[in-house]
Amino acid sequence: MPETHSGSVVSQPSRSGSVVAIVVGTLLFVLIVGLTSTGLRVLLQSHFSATPRARATLAITGSALGEIILLFLLVYFLHGKGRSLRYLGLWRASPLRGWIVAAVVTALYLAATLMGALRGHAVLAEFSIFHIYNSLTAGITAGFIEEFFFRGWIMAELSESGFGKSVQVLLSGILFGFAHIGWGLLGGRVQGVAIAGAFVSTSVLGLLYAITYLASRRSLMPVVAGHVIMDVLIEPWLILATLSGTIMRPH
């Protein structure tokens, strides 16, 4: 029987059907987040100064709105199958090893980003409306919703259709990376270095968080906590550096 996540037995969907579902779901994720982010900037940019910080705030707010829409769609989809976010691992207890792995992965990724792409560009001690608003907006929405989608839902779909854990981890990571290539378009032009950097770095993070999810016995809580902390600390500065064209160019 296929692996279950709530103790109930479920019928096994086709492998091809599951792959199509997660690919379409990921494309929908990219489309909706891209449209809301771009749409908000087009609608409101004339009312704000054209500074990188104003544009970063609009980009983060638009992305957050898009992810909230995706959350409602995911909940609706799960409800149609008689499930909820708890089925994916929300509020499920994790063994200690899950929290340890999440802490190590998050700390290493933060260190690599702060000493690499964001070296000289992240002002973590800044106390401003820009920093507080964008950190909390990005951290709460992306930290929860992206983990529901890319770890919880995608890996559950693959597991139910009979794919092994290695495939679950690989696709979760690659699709997570694909969903972030839009960073390379934030500056209004195609930035190959930013696109490649975003894809590679977020794919690696997605792979590591997928492993963490399995180490946590499919509890979402460790990966959500790690993702929230990470985005609270670095997300505003990543978007700002990309918009300013300064990412990968330390002072």
C-alpha positions in Angstrom: 0.0 0.0 0.0 1.2 3.6 -0.6 2.7 5.5 2.3 0.2 7.5 4.3 0.6 10.6 6.5 -2.4 10.4 8.8 -2.8 6.7 9.5 -5.6 6.2 6.9 -5.3 4.0 3.8 -5.7 5.9 0.5 -5.9 4.6 -3.0 -2.7 5.0 -5.0 -3.0 7.6 -7.8 -1.1 7.1 -11.1 2.5 8.2 -11.2 2.0 10.2 -14.4 -1.0 11.9 -12.9 0.9 12.9 -9.8 3.8 14.3 -11.8 1.5 16.3 -14.1 -0.3 17.6 -11.0 2.8 18.9 -9.3 4.3 20.3 -12.5 1.0 22.2 -13.2 0.8 23.2 -9.6 4.3 24.6 -9.7 3.6 26.5 -12.9 0.5 27.9 -11.4 2.5 28.9 -8.3 5.0 30.8 -10.5 2.3 32.4 -12.7 0.1 33.6 -9.8 3.0 35.0 -7.7 4.6 36.6 -10.8 1.3 38.2 -11.8 0.5 39.6 -8.4 4.0 40.9 -7.9 4.2 42.5 -11.3 0.6 43.7 -11.2 1.0 45.4 -7.8 4.1 47.2 -9.0 2.4 48.4 -12.2 -0.7 49.6 -10.2 1.1 51.3 -7.3 4.6 52.2 -8.5 3.5 55.7 -9.7 2.3 56.4 -6.1 5.7 55.6 -4.6 9.2 56.9 -5.2 11.1 54.8 -7.7 13.7 53.9 -5.2 15.0 50.3 -4.9 13.5 50.1 -1.4 10.0 51.1 -2.6 10.2 48.6 -5.5 11.4 45.9 -3.2 8.5 46.5 -0.9 6.0 46.3 -3.7 7.7 43.1 -5.0 7.6 41.4 -1.6 4.0 42.5 -0.9 2.8 41.3 -4.4 4.6 38.0 -3.9 3.0 37.6 -0.5 -0.5 38.2 -1.9 0.1 35.7 -4.7 1.3 33.0 -2.1 -1.8 33.7 0.0 -4.0 33.0 -3.1 -2.0 29.8 -3.6 -2.7 28.8 0.0 -6.4 29.1 -0.5 -6.2 27.1 -3.7 -4.1 24.4 -1.9 -6.6 24.2 1.0 -9.5 24.0 -1.5 -7.7 21.2 -3.4 -7.0 19.3 -0.2 -10.5 19.8 1.1 -11.8 18.2 -2.1 -9.8 15.1 -1.2 -11.1 15.1 2.4 -7.8 16.4 3.8 -6.3 19.5 5.5 -2.9 21.1 6.0 -2.5 18.8 9.0 -2.3 15.9 6.6 0.8 17.5 5.2 2.5 17.7 8.6 1.3 21.0 10.0 1.5 21.0 13.8 2.7 17.4 13.7 5.4 16.6 16.4 8.9 16.1 15.1 11.7 14.1 16.7 14.6 16.1 18.0 16.8 15.1 15.1 14.4 17.0 12.8 14.9 20.2 14.7 18.7 19.7 14.8 18.9 19.1 11.1 16.7 22.1 10.4 18.9 24.3 12.6 22.1 23.2 10.9 20.7 23.6 7.4 19.3 27.0 8.1 22.5 28.2 9.8 24.7 27.0 7.0 22.6 28.5 4.3 22.4 31.8 6.1 26.1 31.9 6.6 26.8 31.1 3.0 24.4 33.7 1.7 25.6 36.5 4.1 29.2 35.8 3.3 28.5 35.3 -0.4 25.8 36.9 -2.5 24.8 39.4 0.3 28.3 40.2 1.6 28.3 43.9 2.4 24.6 44.3 1.4 22.6 43.0 4.4 22.1 45.4 7.3 20.6 43.0 9.8 20.7 45.5 12.7 18.7 48.1 10.8 15.6 49.3 12.7 13.3 50.7 10.0 9.7 50.2 8.7 11.2 48.8 5.5 13.2 46.2 7.3 10.5 45.2 9.8 7.6 45.1 7.4 9.3 43.3 4.6 11.1 40.8 6.9 7.8 39.8 8.6 5.8 39.8 5.4 8.3 37.6 3.5 9.1 35.4 6.5 5.5 34.6 7.5 4.0 34.1 4.1 6.9 32.3 2.3 8.1 30.5 5.4 4.7 28.8 5.9 3.2 28.6 2.4 6.2 27.5 0.4 6.8 24.7 2.9 3.2 23.6 2.7 3.5 23.5 -1.1 7.0 22.3 -1.9 7.6 20.0 1.0 4.2 19.0 2.3 2.0 18.8 -0.8 4.6 17.8 -3.5 6.2 15.1 -1.4 2.9 13.7 -0.3 1.6 13.5 -3.9 4.8 11.7 -5.0 4.7 9.4 -2.0 1.1 8.4 -2.5 1.8 7.5 -6.2 4.6 5.2 -5.2 7.7 7.3 -5.8 10.6 6.7 -3.4 12.1 9.2 -1.1 15.0 10.1 -3.3 12.6 11.2 -6.1 10.5 13.1 -3.6 13.6 15.0 -2.4 14.9 15.6 -5.9 11.7 17.0 -7.4 10.9 19.0 -4.3 14.3 20.7 -4.5 14.3 21.3 -8.3 10.8 22.7 -8.4 11.5 24.9 -5.5 14.5 26.3 -7.3 12.5 26.7 -10.5 9.8 28.7 -8.6 12.5 31.3 -7.6 14.1 32.0 -11.0 11.8 35.1 -11.2 14.3 36.9 -9.0 16.5 37.3 -12.1 13.7 39.4 -13.7 13.1 41.8 -10.8 15.4 44.5 -12.2 13.2 44.8 -15.3 15.6 42.8 -17.5 16.9 39.3 -17.8 19.8 38.9 -15.4 21.5 35.6 -16.2 23.7 35.5 -13.2 20.8 36.3 -10.8 18.6 33.6 -12.5 21.3 30.9 -12.3 22.3 31.9 -8.8 18.6 31.9 -7.6 17.9 28.5 -9.2 21.0 26.8 -7.9 21.0 28.2 -4.4 17.2 27.7 -3.8 17.3 24.2 -5.4 20.1 23.2 -2.9 18.0 24.7 -0.1 14.9 22.9 -1.3 16.8 19.6 -1.4 18.2 20.1 2.1 14.8 21.1 3.5 13.2 18.0 1.8 15.7 15.8 3.6 14.9 17.7 6.8 11.2 17.1 6.3 11.9 13.3 6.0 14.2 13.4 9.1 11.3 15.1 10.9 9.0 12.2 10.1 7.1 14.5 7.7 6.5 17.2 10.3 6.4 20.6 8.7 7.3 22.4 11.9 11.1 22.3 11.7 11.3 23.3 8.0 8.7 26.1 8.5 10.6 27.4 11.5 13.9 27.4 9.6 12.4 29.0 6.5 10.7 31.7 8.5 13.9 32.6 10.4 15.9 32.6 7.1 13.5 34.9 5.2 13.1 37.3 8.2 16.8 37.8 8.2 17.8 37.9 4.5 14.8 38.2 2.2 14.5 42.0 2.1 18.2 42.3 1.4 18.1 39.7 -1.3 15.3 41.4 -3.2 16.9 44.8 -2.7 20.3 43.7 -3.9 18.7 42.0 -7.0 16.7 45.2 -7.8 19.7 47.4 -7.3 21.9 45.1 -9.5 24.4 44.8 -6.7 23.9 41.1 -5.8 27.2 39.1 -6.1 29.1 42.5 -6.1 30.4 43.1 -2.6 31.4 46.5 -1.4 
